[in-house]
């Protein structure tokens, strides 16, 4: 029984890691969006947009990997 509990604890920990990782990608997106909204310089605006897009791509990638794990029967 403790082995089953350990598996469940590991699954929960992995889920929380994915959750934290997604949140870690979302926070800078908000920051970069604020910077974009404040920018009057087109070059700087494009720099912040690229940074924002990179973080959004990371978030999407994490969510996709999570979805694939779930589809492949990994219980998280």
mmCIF file of the N, C-alpha and C atoms, coordinates in Angstrom:
data_MODEL
# 
_entry.id   MODEL 
# 
loop_
_atom_site.group_PDB 
_atom_site.id 
_atom_site.type_symbol 
_atom_site.label_atom_id 
_atom_site.label_alt_id 
_atom_site.label_comp_id 
_atom_site.label_asym_id 
_atom_site.label_entity_id 
_atom_site.label_seq_id 
_atom_site.pdbx_PDB_ins_code 
_atom_site.Cartn_x 
_atom_site.Cartn_y 
_atom_site.Cartn_z 
_atom_site.occupancy 
_atom_site.B_iso_or_equiv 
_atom_site.pdbx_formal_charge 
_atom_site.auth_seq_id 
_atom_site.auth_comp_id 
_atom_site.auth_asym_id 
_atom_site.auth_atom_id 
_atom_site.pdbx_PDB_model_num 
ATOM 1   N N  . UNK A 1 1  ? 0.811  -1.196 0.000   1.00 0.00 ? 1  UNK A N  1 
ATOM 2   C CA . UNK A 1 1  ? 0.000  0.000  0.000   1.00 0.00 ? 1  UNK A CA 1 
ATOM 3   C C  . UNK A 1 1  ? 0.855  1.261  0.000   1.00 0.00 ? 1  UNK A C  1 
ATOM 4   N N  . UNK A 1 2  ? 1.976  1.249  0.736   1.00 0.00 ? 2  UNK A N  1 
ATOM 5   C CA . UNK A 1 2  ? 2.824  2.439  0.766   1.00 0.00 ? 2  UNK A CA 1 
ATOM 6   C C  . UNK A 1 2  ? 3.457  2.698  -0.602  1.00 0.00 ? 2  UNK A C  1 
ATOM 7   N N  . UNK A 1 3  ? 3.665  1.634  -1.382  1.00 0.00 ? 3  UNK A N  1 
ATOM 8   C CA . UNK A 1 3  ? 4.213  1.820  -2.732  1.00 0.00 ? 3  UNK A CA 1 
ATOM 9   C C  . UNK A 1 3  ? 3.215  2.580  -3.601  1.00 0.00 ? 3  UNK A C  1 
ATOM 10  N N  . UNK A 1 4  ? 1.939  2.234  -3.481  1.00 0.00 ? 4  UNK A N  1 
ATOM 11  C CA . UNK A 1 4  ? 0.901  2.932  -4.229  1.00 0.00 ? 4  UNK A CA 1 
ATOM 12  C C  . UNK A 1 4  ? 0.832  4.393  -3.803  1.00 0.00 ? 4  UNK A C  1 
ATOM 13  N N  . UNK A 1 5  ? 0.914  4.649  -2.511  1.00 0.00 ? 5  UNK A N  1 
ATOM 14  C CA . UNK A 1 5  ? 0.905  6.020  -2.006  1.00 0.00 ? 5  UNK A CA 1 
ATOM 15  C C  . UNK A 1 5  ? 2.099  6.792  -2.549  1.00 0.00 ? 5  UNK A C  1 
ATOM 16  N N  . UNK A 1 6  ? 3.267  6.139  -2.608  1.00 0.00 ? 6  UNK A N  1 
ATOM 17  C CA . UNK A 1 6  ? 4.466  6.773  -3.117  1.00 0.00 ? 6  UNK A CA 1 
ATOM 18  C C  . UNK A 1 6  ? 4.291  7.157  -4.590  1.00 0.00 ? 6  UNK A C  1 
ATOM 19  N N  . UNK A 1 7  ? 3.677  6.258  -5.386  1.00 0.00 ? 7  UNK A N  1 
ATOM 20  C CA . UNK A 1 7  ? 3.415  6.559  -6.793  1.00 0.00 ? 7  UNK A CA 1 
ATOM 21  C C  . UNK A 1 7  ? 2.490  7.759  -6.901  1.00 0.00 ? 7  UNK A C  1 
ATOM 22  N N  . UNK A 1 8  ? 1.446  7.764  -6.085  1.00 0.00 ? 8  UNK A N  1 
ATOM 23  C CA . UNK A 1 8  ? 0.501  8.886  -6.101  1.00 0.00 ? 8  UNK A CA 1 
ATOM 24  C C  . UNK A 1 8  ? 1.185  10.184 -5.689  1.00 0.00 ? 8  UNK A C  1 
ATOM 25  N N  . UNK A 1 9  ? 2.049  10.116 -4.685  1.00 0.00 ? 9  UNK A N  1 
ATOM 26  C CA . UNK A 1 9  ? 2.783  11.303 -4.241  1.00 0.00 ? 9  UNK A CA 1 
ATOM 27  C C  . UNK A 1 9  ? 3.690  11.819 -5.358  1.00 0.00 ? 9  UNK A C  1 
ATOM 28  N N  . UNK A 1 10 ? 4.341  10.908 -6.070  1.00 0.00 ? 10 UNK A N  1 
ATOM 29  C CA . UNK A 1 10 ? 5.218  11.310 -7.172  1.00 0.00 ? 10 UNK A CA 1 
ATOM 30  C C  . UNK A 1 10 ? 4.412  11.935 -8.298  1.00 0.00 ? 10 UNK A C  1 
ATOM 31  N N  . UNK A 1 11 ? 3.244  11.354 -8.603  1.00 0.00 ? 11 UNK A N  1 
ATOM 32  C CA . UNK A 1 11 ? 2.380  11.916 -9.643  1.00 0.00 ? 11 UNK A CA 1 
ATOM 33  C C  . UNK A 1 11 ? 1.933  13.321 -9.260  1.00 0.00 ? 11 UNK A C  1 
ATOM 34  N N  . UNK A 1 12 ? 1.555  13.486 -8.007  1.00 0.00 ? 12 UNK A N  1 
ATOM 35  C CA . UNK A 1 12 ? 1.123  14.798 -7.536  1.00 0.00 ? 12 UNK A CA 1 
ATOM 36  C C  . UNK A 1 12 ? 2.267  15.805 -7.619  1.00 0.00 ? 12 UNK A C  1 
ATOM 37  N N  . UNK A 1 13 ? 3.456  15.363 -7.229  1.00 0.00 ? 13 UNK A N  1 
ATOM 38  C CA . UNK A 1 13 ? 4.621  16.246 -7.296  1.00 0.00 ? 13 UNK A CA 1 
ATOM 39  C C  . UNK A 1 13 ? 4.911  16.652 -8.741  1.00 0.00 ? 13 UNK A C  1 
ATOM 40  N N  . UNK A 1 14 ? 4.816  15.688 -9.668  1.00 0.00 ? 14 UNK A N  1 
ATOM 41  C CA . UNK A 1 14 ? 5.059  15.996 -11.075 1.00 0.00 ? 14 UNK A CA 1 
ATOM 42  C C  . UNK A 1 14 ? 4.020  16.973 -11.604 1.00 0.00 ? 14 UNK A C  1 
ATOM 43  N N  . UNK A 1 15 ? 2.753  16.772 -11.238 1.00 0.00 ? 15 UNK A N  1 
ATOM 44  C CA . UNK A 1 15 ? 1.709  17.704 -11.634 1.00 0.00 ? 15 UNK A CA 1 
ATOM 45  C C  . UNK A 1 15 ? 2.028  19.106 -11.127 1.00 0.00 ? 15 UNK A C  1 
ATOM 46  N N  . UNK A 1 16 ? 2.430  19.207 -9.856  1.00 0.00 ? 16 UNK A N  1 
ATOM 47  C CA . UNK A 1 16 ? 2.743  20.515 -9.281  1.00 0.00 ? 16 UNK A CA 1 
ATOM 48  C C  . UNK A 1 16 ? 3.938  21.164 -9.961  1.00 0.00 ? 16 UNK A C  1 
ATOM 49  N N  . UNK A 1 17 ? 4.901  20.350 -10.380 1.00 0.00 ? 17 UNK A N  1 
ATOM 50  C CA . UNK A 1 17 ? 6.054  20.884 -11.110 1.00 0.00 ? 17 UNK A CA 1 
ATOM 51  C C  . UNK A 1 17 ? 5.599  21.459 -12.450 1.00 0.00 ? 17 UNK A C  1 
ATOM 52  N N  . UNK A 1 18 ? 4.759  20.726 -13.178 1.00 0.00 ? 18 UNK A N  1 
ATOM 53  C CA . UNK A 1 18 ? 4.222  21.245 -14.440 1.00 0.00 ? 18 UNK A CA 1 
ATOM 54  C C  . UNK A 1 18 ? 3.459  22.544 -14.188 1.00 0.00 ? 18 UNK A C  1 
ATOM 55  N N  . UNK A 1 19 ? 2.636  22.546 -13.146 1.00 0.00 ? 19 UNK A N  1 
ATOM 56  C CA . UNK A 1 19 ? 1.846  23.738 -12.823 1.00 0.00 ? 19 UNK A CA 1 
ATOM 57  C C  . UNK A 1 19 ? 2.757  24.932 -12.536 1.00 0.00 ? 19 UNK A C  1 
ATOM 58  N N  . UNK A 1 20 ? 3.777  24.718 -11.720 1.00 0.00 ? 20 UNK A N  1 
ATOM 59  C CA . UNK A 1 20 ? 4.723  25.796 -11.405 1.00 0.00 ? 20 UNK A CA 1 
ATOM 60  C C  . UNK A 1 20 ? 5.448  26.275 -12.657 1.00 0.00 ? 20 UNK A C  1 
ATOM 61  N N  . UNK A 1 21 ? 5.823  25.339 -13.509 1.00 0.00 ? 21 UNK A N  1 
ATOM 62  C CA . UNK A 1 21 ? 6.549  25.698 -14.729 1.00 0.00 ? 21 UNK A CA 1 
ATOM 63  C C  . UNK A 1 21 ? 5.678  26.550 -15.650 1.00 0.00 ? 21 UNK A C  1 
ATOM 64  N N  . UNK A 1 22 ? 4.409  26.184 -15.782 1.00 0.00 ? 22 UNK A N  1 
ATOM 65  C CA . UNK A 1 22 ? 3.492  26.978 -16.613 1.00 0.00 ? 22 UNK A CA 1 
ATOM 66  C C  . UNK A 1 22 ? 3.328  28.372 -16.014 1.00 0.00 ? 22 UNK A C  1 
ATOM 67  N N  . UNK A 1 23 ? 3.142  28.435 -14.706 1.00 0.00 ? 23 UNK A N  1 
ATOM 68  C CA . UNK A 1 23 ? 3.008  29.739 -14.045 1.00 0.00 ? 23 UNK A CA 1 
ATOM 69  C C  . UNK A 1 23 ? 4.276  30.570 -14.213 1.00 0.00 ? 23 UNK A C  1 
ATOM 70  N N  . UNK A 1 24 ? 5.414  29.897 -14.187 1.00 0.00 ? 24 UNK A N  1 
ATOM 71  C CA . UNK A 1 24 ? 6.698  30.595 -14.357 1.00 0.00 ? 24 UNK A CA 1 
ATOM 72  C C  . UNK A 1 24 ? 6.832  31.175 -15.755 1.00 0.00 ? 24 UNK A C  1 
ATOM 73  N N  . UNK A 1 25 ? 6.162  30.589 -16.728 1.00 0.00 ? 25 UNK A N  1 
ATOM 74  C CA . UNK A 1 25 ? 6.172  31.130 -18.090 1.00 0.00 ? 25 UNK A CA 1 
ATOM 75  C C  . UNK A 1 25 ? 5.145  32.253 -18.252 1.00 0.00 ? 25 UNK A C  1 
ATOM 76  N N  . UNK A 1 26 ? 4.079  32.206 -17.485 1.00 0.00 ? 26 UNK A N  1 
ATOM 77  C CA . UNK A 1 26 ? 3.018  33.204 -17.615 1.00 0.00 ? 26 UNK A CA 1 
ATOM 78  C C  . UNK A 1 26 ? 3.397  34.547 -17.000 1.00 0.00 ? 26 UNK A C  1 
ATOM 79  N N  . UNK A 1 27 ? 4.120  34.515 -15.909 1.00 0.00 ? 27 UNK A N  1 
ATOM 80  C CA . UNK A 1 27 ? 4.465  35.763 -15.209 1.00 0.00 ? 27 UNK A CA 1 
ATOM 81  C C  . UNK A 1 27 ? 5.255  36.727 -16.103 1.00 0.00 ? 27 UNK A C  1 
ATOM 82  N N  . UNK A 1 28 ? 6.348  36.281 -16.756 1.00 0.00 ? 28 UNK A N  1 
ATOM 83  C CA . UNK A 1 28 ? 7.060  37.228 -17.614 1.00 0.00 ? 28 UNK A CA 1 
ATOM 84  C C  . UNK A 1 28 ? 6.242  37.671 -18.827 1.00 0.00 ? 28 UNK A C  1 
ATOM 85  N N  . UNK A 1 29 ? 5.303  36.830 -19.263 1.00 0.00 ? 29 UNK A N  1 
ATOM 86  C CA . UNK A 1 29 ? 4.452  37.255 -20.379 1.00 0.00 ? 29 UNK A CA 1 
ATOM 87  C C  . UNK A 1 29 ? 3.682  38.519 -20.004 1.00 0.00 ? 29 UNK A C  1 
ATOM 88  N N  . UNK A 1 30 ? 3.157  38.532 -18.787 1.00 0.00 ? 30 UNK A N  1 
ATOM 89  C CA . UNK A 1 30 ? 2.424  39.714 -18.314 1.00 0.00 ? 30 UNK A CA 1 
ATOM 90  C C  . UNK A 1 30 ? 3.347  40.930 -18.229 1.00 0.00 ? 30 UNK A C  1 
ATOM 91  N N  . UNK A 1 31 ? 4.562  40.696 -17.735 1.00 0.00 ? 31 UNK A N  1 
ATOM 92  C CA . UNK A 1 31 ? 5.537  41.789 -17.621 1.00 0.00 ? 31 UNK A CA 1 
ATOM 93  C C  . UNK A 1 31 ? 5.883  42.341 -18.995 1.00 0.00 ? 31 UNK A C  1 
ATOM 94  N N  . UNK A 1 32 ? 6.156  41.453 -19.941 1.00 0.00 ? 32 UNK A N  1 
ATOM 95  C CA . UNK A 1 32 ? 6.512  41.900 -21.288 1.00 0.00 ? 32 UNK A CA 1 
ATOM 96  C C  . UNK A 1 32 ? 5.337  42.598 -21.967 1.00 0.00 ? 32 UNK A C  1 
ATOM 97  N N  . UNK A 1 33 ? 4.125  42.137 -21.712 1.00 0.00 ? 33 UNK A N  1 
ATOM 98  C CA . UNK A 1 33 ? 2.941  42.789 -22.285 1.00 0.00 ? 33 UNK A CA 1 
ATOM 99  C C  . UNK A 1 33 ? 2.813  44.204 -21.742 1.00 0.00 ? 33 UNK A C  1 
ATOM 100 N N  . UNK A 1 34 ? 3.063  44.375 -20.456 1.00 0.00 ? 34 UNK A N  1 
ATOM 101 C CA . UNK A 1 34 ? 3.035  45.720 -19.872 1.00 0.00 ? 34 UNK A CA 1 
ATOM 102 C C  . UNK A 1 34 ? 4.084  46.606 -20.527 1.00 0.00 ? 34 UNK A C  1 
ATOM 103 N N  . UNK A 1 35 ? 5.269  46.055 -20.750 1.00 0.00 ? 35 UNK A N  1 
ATOM 104 C CA . UNK A 1 35 ? 6.346  46.823 -21.384 1.00 0.00 ? 35 UNK A CA 1 
ATOM 105 C C  . UNK A 1 35 ? 5.961  47.216 -22.813 1.00 0.00 ? 35 UNK A C  1 
ATOM 106 N N  . UNK A 1 36 ? 5.361  46.264 -23.542 1.00 0.00 ? 36 UNK A N  1 
ATOM 107 C CA . UNK A 1 36 ? 4.924  46.554 -24.914 1.00 0.00 ? 36 UNK A CA 1 
ATOM 108 C C  . UNK A 1 36 ? 3.928  47.702 -24.910 1.00 0.00 ? 36 UNK A C  1 
ATOM 109 N N  . UNK A 1 37 ? 2.989  47.655 -23.970 1.00 0.00 ? 37 UNK A N  1 
ATOM 110 C CA . UNK A 1 37 ? 1.955  48.698 -23.900 1.00 0.00 ? 37 UNK A CA 1 
ATOM 111 C C  . UNK A 1 37 ? 2.539  50.068 -23.560 1.00 0.00 ? 37 UNK A C  1 
ATOM 112 N N  . UNK A 1 38 ? 3.699  50.085 -22.894 1.00 0.00 ? 38 UNK A N  1 
ATOM 113 C CA . UNK A 1 38 ? 4.333  51.350 -22.515 1.00 0.00 ? 38 UNK A CA 1 
ATOM 114 C C  . UNK A 1 38 ? 5.322  51.870 -23.559 1.00 0.00 ? 38 UNK A C  1 
ATOM 115 N N  . UNK A 1 39 ? 5.742  50.999 -24.440 1.00 0.00 ? 39 UNK A N  1 
ATOM 116 C CA . UNK A 1 39 ? 6.795  51.371 -25.399 1.00 0.00 ? 39 UNK A CA 1 
ATOM 117 C C  . UNK A 1 39 ? 6.299  52.356 -26.455 1.00 0.00 ? 39 UNK A C  1 
ATOM 118 N N  . UNK A 1 40 ? 7.134  53.332 -26.694 1.00 0.00 ? 40 UNK A N  1 
ATOM 119 C CA . UNK A 1 40 ? 6.887  54.228 -27.824 1.00 0.00 ? 40 UNK A CA 1 
ATOM 120 C C  . UNK A 1 40 ? 7.905  53.950 -28.921 1.00 0.00 ? 40 UNK A C  1 
ATOM 121 N N  . UNK A 1 41 ? 8.997  53.296 -28.557 1.00 0.00 ? 41 UNK A N  1 
ATOM 122 C CA . UNK A 1 41 ? 10.044 52.946 -29.514 1.00 0.00 ? 41 UNK A CA 1 
ATOM 123 C C  . UNK A 1 41 ? 9.700  51.602 -30.168 1.00 0.00 ? 41 UNK A C  1 
ATOM 124 N N  . UNK A 1 42 ? 9.647  51.602 -31.497 1.00 0.00 ? 42 UNK A N  1 
ATOM 125 C CA . UNK A 1 42 ? 9.266  50.393 -32.227 1.00 0.00 ? 42 UNK A CA 1 
ATOM 126 C C  . UNK A 1 42 ? 10.255 49.243 -32.044 1.00 0.00 ? 42 UNK A C  1 
ATOM 127 N N  . UNK A 1 43 ? 11.538 49.569 -31.968 1.00 0.00 ? 43 UNK A N  1 
ATOM 128 C CA . UNK A 1 43 ? 12.555 48.525 -31.801 1.00 0.00 ? 43 UNK A CA 1 
ATOM 129 C C  . UNK A 1 43 ? 12.380 47.843 -30.452 1.00 0.00 ? 43 UNK A C  1 
ATOM 130 N N  . UNK A 1 44 ? 12.237 48.640 -29.398 1.00 0.00 ? 44 UNK A N  1 
ATOM 131 C CA . UNK A 1 44 ? 12.059 48.068 -28.065 1.00 0.00 ? 44 UNK A CA 1 
ATOM 132 C C  . UNK A 1 44 ? 10.748 47.294 -27.975 1.00 0.00 ? 44 UNK A C  1 
ATOM 133 N N  . UNK A 1 45 ? 9.733  47.792 -28.610 1.00 0.00 ? 45 UNK A N  1 
ATOM 134 C CA . UNK A 1 45 ? 8.453  47.100 -28.621 1.00 0.00 ? 45 UNK A CA 1 
ATOM 135 C C  . UNK A 1 45 ? 8.600  45.716 -29.256 1.00 0.00 ? 45 UNK A C  1 
ATOM 136 N N  . UNK A 1 46 ? 9.345  45.651 -30.348 1.00 0.00 ? 46 UNK A N  1 
ATOM 137 C CA . UNK A 1 46 ? 9.572  44.364 -31.018 1.00 0.00 ? 46 UNK A CA 1 
ATOM 138 C C  . UNK A 1 46 ? 10.407 43.423 -30.154 1.00 0.00 ? 46 UNK A C  1 
ATOM 139 N N  . UNK A 1 47 ? 11.372 43.976 -29.430 1.00 0.00 ? 47 UNK A N  1 
ATOM 140 C CA . UNK A 1 47 ? 12.181 43.154 -28.517 1.00 0.00 ? 47 UNK A CA 1 
ATOM 141 C C  . UNK A 1 47 ? 11.282 42.538 -27.443 1.00 0.00 ? 47 UNK A C  1 
ATOM 142 N N  . UNK A 1 48 ? 10.449 43.364 -26.830 1.00 0.00 ? 48 UNK A N  1 
ATOM 143 C CA . UNK A 1 48 ? 9.555  42.850 -25.788 1.00 0.00 ? 48 UNK A CA 1 
ATOM 144 C C  . UNK A 1 48 ? 8.529  41.872 -26.361 1.00 0.00 ? 48 UNK A C  1 
ATOM 145 N N  . UNK A 1 49 ? 8.071  42.131 -27.592 1.00 0.00 ? 49 UNK A N  1 
ATOM 146 C CA . UNK A 1 49 ? 7.118  41.212 -28.219 1.00 0.00 ? 49 UNK A CA 1 
ATOM 147 C C  . UNK A 1 49 ? 7.767  39.848 -28.448 1.00 0.00 ? 49 UNK A C  1 
ATOM 148 N N  . UNK A 1 50 ? 9.014  39.851 -28.884 1.00 0.00 ? 50 UNK A N  1 
ATOM 149 C CA . UNK A 1 50 ? 9.729  38.587 -29.109 1.00 0.00 ? 50 UNK A CA 1 
ATOM 150 C C  . UNK A 1 50 ? 9.908  37.826 -27.786 1.00 0.00 ? 50 UNK A C  1 
ATOM 151 N N  . UNK A 1 51 ? 10.266 38.540 -26.746 1.00 0.00 ? 51 UNK A N  1 
ATOM 152 C CA . UNK A 1 51 ? 10.408 37.905 -25.429 1.00 0.00 ? 51 UNK A CA 1 
ATOM 153 C C  . UNK A 1 51 ? 9.074  37.323 -24.960 1.00 0.00 ? 51 UNK A C  1 
ATOM 154 N N  . UNK A 1 52 ? 8.017  38.087 -25.140 1.00 0.00 ? 52 UNK A N  1 
ATOM 155 C CA . UNK A 1 52 ? 6.671  37.620 -24.788 1.00 0.00 ? 52 UNK A CA 1 
ATOM 156 C C  . UNK A 1 52 ? 6.330  36.349 -25.571 1.00 0.00 ? 52 UNK A C  1 
ATOM 157 N N  . UNK A 1 53 ? 6.577  36.381 -26.865 1.00 0.00 ? 53 UNK A N  1 
ATOM 158 C CA . UNK A 1 53 ? 6.257  35.232 -27.712 1.00 0.00 ? 53 UNK A CA 1 
ATOM 159 C C  . UNK A 1 53 ? 7.062  33.996 -27.325 1.00 0.00 ? 53 UNK A C  1 
ATOM 160 N N  . UNK A 1 54 ? 8.320  34.186 -26.954 1.00 0.00 ? 54 UNK A N  1 
ATOM 161 C CA . UNK A 1 54 ? 9.154  33.059 -26.505 1.00 0.00 ? 54 UNK A CA 1 
ATOM 162 C C  . UNK A 1 54 ? 8.555  32.408 -25.266 1.00 0.00 ? 54 UNK A C  1 
ATOM 163 N N  . UNK A 1 55 ? 8.139  33.230 -24.305 1.00 0.00 ? 55 UNK A N  1 
ATOM 164 C CA . UNK A 1 55 ? 7.547  32.695 -23.085 1.00 0.00 ? 55 UNK A CA 1 
ATOM 165 C C  . UNK A 1 55 ? 6.223  31.987 -23.379 1.00 0.00 ? 55 UNK A C  1 
ATOM 166 N N  . UNK A 1 56 ? 5.436  32.540 -24.291 1.00 0.00 ? 56 UNK A N  1 
ATOM 167 C CA . UNK A 1 56 ? 4.168  31.909 -24.670 1.00 0.00 ? 56 UNK A CA 1 
ATOM 168 C C  . UNK A 1 56 ? 4.421  30.561 -25.341 1.00 0.00 ? 56 UNK A C  1 
ATOM 169 N N  . UNK A 1 57 ? 5.475  30.482 -26.152 1.00 0.00 ? 57 UNK A N  1 
ATOM 170 C CA . UNK A 1 57 ? 5.848  29.217 -26.790 1.00 0.00 ? 57 UNK A CA 1 
ATOM 171 C C  . UNK A 1 57 ? 6.253  28.190 -25.734 1.00 0.00 ? 57 UNK A C  1 
ATOM 172 N N  . UNK A 1 58 ? 7.022  28.614 -24.753 1.00 0.00 ? 58 UNK A N  1 
ATOM 173 C CA . UNK A 1 58 ? 7.424  27.705 -23.672 1.00 0.00 ? 58 UNK A CA 1 
ATOM 174 C C  . UNK A 1 58 ? 6.184  27.176 -22.936 1.00 0.00 ? 58 UNK A C  1 
ATOM 175 N N  . UNK A 1 59 ? 5.245  28.066 -22.658 1.00 0.00 ? 59 UNK A N  1 
ATOM 176 C CA . UNK A 1 59 ? 4.021  27.661 -21.968 1.00 0.00 ? 59 UNK A CA 1 
ATOM 177 C C  . UNK A 1 59 ? 3.256  26.621 -22.789 1.00 0.00 ? 59 UNK A C  1 
ATOM 178 N N  . UNK A 1 60 ? 3.113  26.881 -24.067 1.00 0.00 ? 60 UNK A N  1 
ATOM 179 C CA . UNK A 1 60 ? 2.414  25.955 -24.956 1.00 0.00 ? 60 UNK A CA 1 
ATOM 180 C C  . UNK A 1 60 ? 3.115  24.603 -24.997 1.00 0.00 ? 60 UNK A C  1 
ATOM 181 N N  . UNK A 1 61 ? 4.445  24.619 -25.063 1.00 0.00 ? 61 UNK A N  1 
ATOM 182 C CA . UNK A 1 61 ? 5.224  23.379 -25.095 1.00 0.00 ? 61 UNK A CA 1 
ATOM 183 C C  . UNK A 1 61 ? 5.014  22.569 -23.825 1.00 0.00 ? 61 UNK A C  1 
ATOM 184 N N  . UNK A 1 62 ? 5.068  23.223 -22.689 1.00 0.00 ? 62 UNK A N  1 
ATOM 185 C CA . UNK A 1 62 ? 4.840  22.534 -21.415 1.00 0.00 ? 62 UNK A CA 1 
ATOM 186 C C  . UNK A 1 62 ? 3.449  21.906 -21.365 1.00 0.00 ? 62 UNK A C  1 
ATOM 187 N N  . UNK A 1 63 ? 2.450  22.659 -21.774 1.00 0.00 ? 63 UNK A N  1 
ATOM 188 C CA . UNK A 1 63 ? 1.085  22.144 -21.754 1.00 0.00 ? 63 UNK A CA 1 
ATOM 189 C C  . UNK A 1 63 ? 0.928  20.964 -22.708 1.00 0.00 ? 63 UNK A C  1 
ATOM 190 N N  . UNK A 1 64 ? 1.584  21.021 -23.840 1.00 0.00 ? 64 UNK A N  1 
ATOM 191 C CA . UNK A 1 64 ? 1.523  19.934 -24.816 1.00 0.00 ? 64 UNK A CA 1 
ATOM 192 C C  . UNK A 1 64 ? 2.186  18.668 -24.265 1.00 0.00 ? 64 UNK A C  1 
ATOM 193 N N  . UNK A 1 65 ? 3.332  18.811 -23.646 1.00 0.00 ? 65 UNK A N  1 
ATOM 194 C CA . UNK A 1 65 ? 4.004  17.653 -23.038 1.00 0.00 ? 65 UNK A CA 1 
ATOM 195 C C  . UNK A 1 65 ? 3.134  17.050 -21.934 1.00 0.00 ? 65 UNK A C  1 
ATOM 196 N N  . UNK A 1 66 ? 2.523  17.896 -21.148 1.00 0.00 ? 66 UNK A N  1 
ATOM 197 C CA . UNK A 1 66 ? 1.636  17.421 -20.094 1.00 0.00 ? 66 UNK A CA 1 
ATOM 198 C C  . UNK A 1 66 ? 0.475  16.630 -20.700 1.00 0.00 ? 66 UNK A C  1 
ATOM 199 N N  . UNK A 1 67 ? -0.134 17.179 -21.755 1.00 0.00 ? 67 UNK A N  1 
ATOM 200 C CA . UNK A 1 67 ? -1.249 16.507 -22.426 1.00 0.00 ? 67 UNK A CA 1 
ATOM 201 C C  . UNK A 1 67 ? -0.811 15.151 -22.972 1.00 0.00 ? 67 UNK A C  1 
ATOM 202 N N  . UNK A 1 68 ? 0.372  15.091 -23.591 1.00 0.00 ? 68 UNK A N  1 
ATOM 203 C CA . UNK A 1 68 ? 0.878  13.837 -24.147 1.00 0.00 ? 68 UNK A CA 1 
ATOM 204 C C  . UNK A 1 68 ? 1.107  12.799 -23.054 1.00 0.00 ? 68 UNK A C  1 
ATOM 205 N N  . UNK A 1 69 ? 1.650  13.225 -21.935 1.00 0.00 ? 69 UNK A N  1 
ATOM 206 C CA . UNK A 1 69 ? 1.840  12.294 -20.820 1.00 0.00 ? 69 UNK A CA 1 
ATOM 207 C C  . UNK A 1 69 ? 0.506  11.714 -20.373 1.00 0.00 ? 69 UNK A C  1 
ATOM 208 N N  . UNK A 1 70 ? -0.493 12.573 -20.270 1.00 0.00 ? 70 UNK A N  1 
ATOM 209 C CA . UNK A 1 70 ? -1.823 12.108 -19.851 1.00 0.00 ? 70 UNK A CA 1 
ATOM 210 C C  . UNK A 1 70 ? -2.400 11.125 -20.860 1.00 0.00 ? 70 UNK A C  1 
ATOM 211 N N  . UNK A 1 71 ? -2.244 11.423 -22.155 1.00 0.00 ? 71 UNK A N  1 
ATOM 212 C CA . UNK A 1 71 ? -2.761 10.549 -23.200 1.00 0.00 ? 71 UNK A CA 1 
ATOM 213 C C  . UNK A 1 71 ? -2.048 9.192  -23.225 1.00 0.00 ? 71 UNK A C  1 
ATOM 214 N N  . UNK A 1 72 ? -0.792 9.190  -22.841 1.00 0.00 ? 72 UNK A N  1 
ATOM 215 C CA . UNK A 1 72 ? -0.013 7.950  -22.847 1.00 0.00 ? 72 UNK A CA 1 
ATOM 216 C C  . UNK A 1 72 ? -0.149 7.159  -21.558 1.00 0.00 ? 72 UNK A C  1 
ATOM 217 N N  . UNK A 1 73 ? -1.086 7.565  -20.723 1.00 0.00 ? 73 UNK A N  1 
ATOM 218 C CA . UNK A 1 73 ? -1.410 6.786  -19.554 1.00 0.00 ? 73 UNK A CA 1 
ATOM 219 C C  . UNK A 1 73 ? -0.592 7.093  -18.313 1.00 0.00 ? 73 UNK A C  1 
ATOM 220 N N  . UNK A 1 74 ? 0.238  8.120  -18.390 1.00 0.00 ? 74 UNK A N  1 
ATOM 221 C CA . UNK A 1 74 ? 0.976  8.519  -17.186 1.00 0.00 ? 74 UNK A CA 1 
ATOM 222 C C  . UNK A 1 74 ? -0.022 9.276  -16.315 1.00 0.00 ? 74 UNK A C  1 
ATOM 223 N N  . UNK A 1 75 ? -0.224 8.761  -15.135 1.00 0.00 ? 75 UNK A N  1 
ATOM 224 C CA . UNK A 1 75 ? -1.196 9.409  -14.261 1.00 0.00 ? 75 UNK A CA 1 
ATOM 225 C C  . UNK A 1 75 ? -0.529 10.540 -13.508 1.00 0.00 ? 75 UNK A C  1 
ATOM 226 N N  . UNK A 1 76 ? -0.986 11.715 -13.792 1.00 0.00 ? 76 UNK A N  1 
ATOM 227 C CA . UNK A 1 76 ? -0.467 12.903 -13.124 1.00 0.00 ? 76 UNK A CA 1 
ATOM 228 C C  . UNK A 1 76 ? -1.644 13.620 -12.502 1.00 0.00 ? 76 UNK A C  1 
# 
